[in-house]
Amino acid sequence: MGKSLLRAVGVILIVNIGVKLLGFLKELFIANAFGASSLSDAYLVAYTIPYFVHAIFGYALLTAVVPHLTRALGQADGELLADRIGSSLINLTALAMLGVSAIGIIAAPLLVQLTAPGLDAATAAMAADMTRIIFPSVIFMGMGMVVSGILNSRHDFAAAAAAVGMPSLAIIIVCLLADAAQVELLAWGTLLGYLLFLLIQLPSLKFSGFRYRMVADFGNSAVRGVCLDIMPIMLGVAVNHVYTLVNRIFASQLPAGSISALNYAAKLVNMPQSVFVGAVAIGIYPLLSEAAQKKQSRELSETLSRGLGMVMIIAIPAALGLLVLSEPIVRLVFESGSFNAEDTAITAHALEFLAPALLFYSANMLLTRVCYATDDVRTPLVAGLVSIAANIGISLLLLDTLASGGLALANTLGAAVNMLILLLMLRPQLQGLFGAMRGDTLKMTAAGALMAVICLFARPLLPTAGRAALGVWLLGLIGAACLIYFIALKALRCSMLDEVLGVVKRKIKKA
């Protein structure tokens, strides 16, 4: 089980690195072309609701599809049954998203008003026009997510992981072609990107053995099960995206550029989460579903423990590094073109308060997968609703004193509440989980603290002028800090580090 998980994570991780680098380059191109301005605010607001449909409905669809298809493939005539279920879901999703797209296009001005009520009239009109362009992308996204679920249930991860990079690639191309006044081309690039997201997966779908059929068998129990599971899963997984919506509602009352600053800070936090934590979550989910299907609670707990260990060995130093080095990281990554020193200051301010959320986001990604693998859609829903209420309350308390930093801190504390509730409610099902993880978690925290202290003392030595010089010194400091962290883990005899190094050594010997 451990080796198969590491192999799956390795494949996804390699693809994810390229995909997330594309995503990060996309943010750099947008920042360079439009900065933290009313133009970038208009695009982000226009993309808010379509992105929620992509991220919430699409993720819920993928999450619901995998367990049902895994069970179908384990039955007699499993291939034929899985083909019928998958085809029905593709067709039904296309019809549903066509309706959602039509509603979004008609209601675009209202959606902009709801998501960013503080925008001036010109920016709001621009956002509404771009919302109409972007909304049809939900059709391609929905169909593509079902295809990703079909591939993942057959342990084929590479194509689905690579497809996620297509929207970023399309927007990068658009930024190269557009000038500073053509922000609407970002909307057209987003639409094109999601069409490519679907199309790039189709060859792998054919080679996987799946056979598409023009059916919509809503009478099938698995198809009905997916449809019934989607709404509670959507509510459960919507938490982080509701945080973003809350941020944009409150931030629209702050000075121009605050929405963009929070967005750029979130992108920095999401980079390690999406690249590494996402790889672990995708790789672990079919294994959790198989263990749940066989009623193997010990194997379920061991798989989760291994997954959390793999996540935290990266998330702990990443969160501490983003916290301690927030200003030089933002300056190096974003400060060029229209993105100026003032934009760097407000983005770094938000990042300082948002960086610790990486730990809680990472744990929540795996804990919710355990719930869905065991057909428990209620626990993530309860945890999510409580954390959203906490986020809104903390935002109201801190908005006047900390501005965008207060909104970022509200996200962090809300995510912590979510994690604690999930751990408490899952504890009876996961015997031995906490004892198995305690030792390694303490060792990772101690090694991370040592690394953070060294970065804190070295930060004043970084150059304050010259982006190239800053890049050399900052990357050197990060590299040295990572080396110190892993040396400290080795000295502390961290078992997760030893397990990962063992797999790497075996791969090198085979090569």
Beta strands, then each sheet from edge to edge (+ up, - down):
end
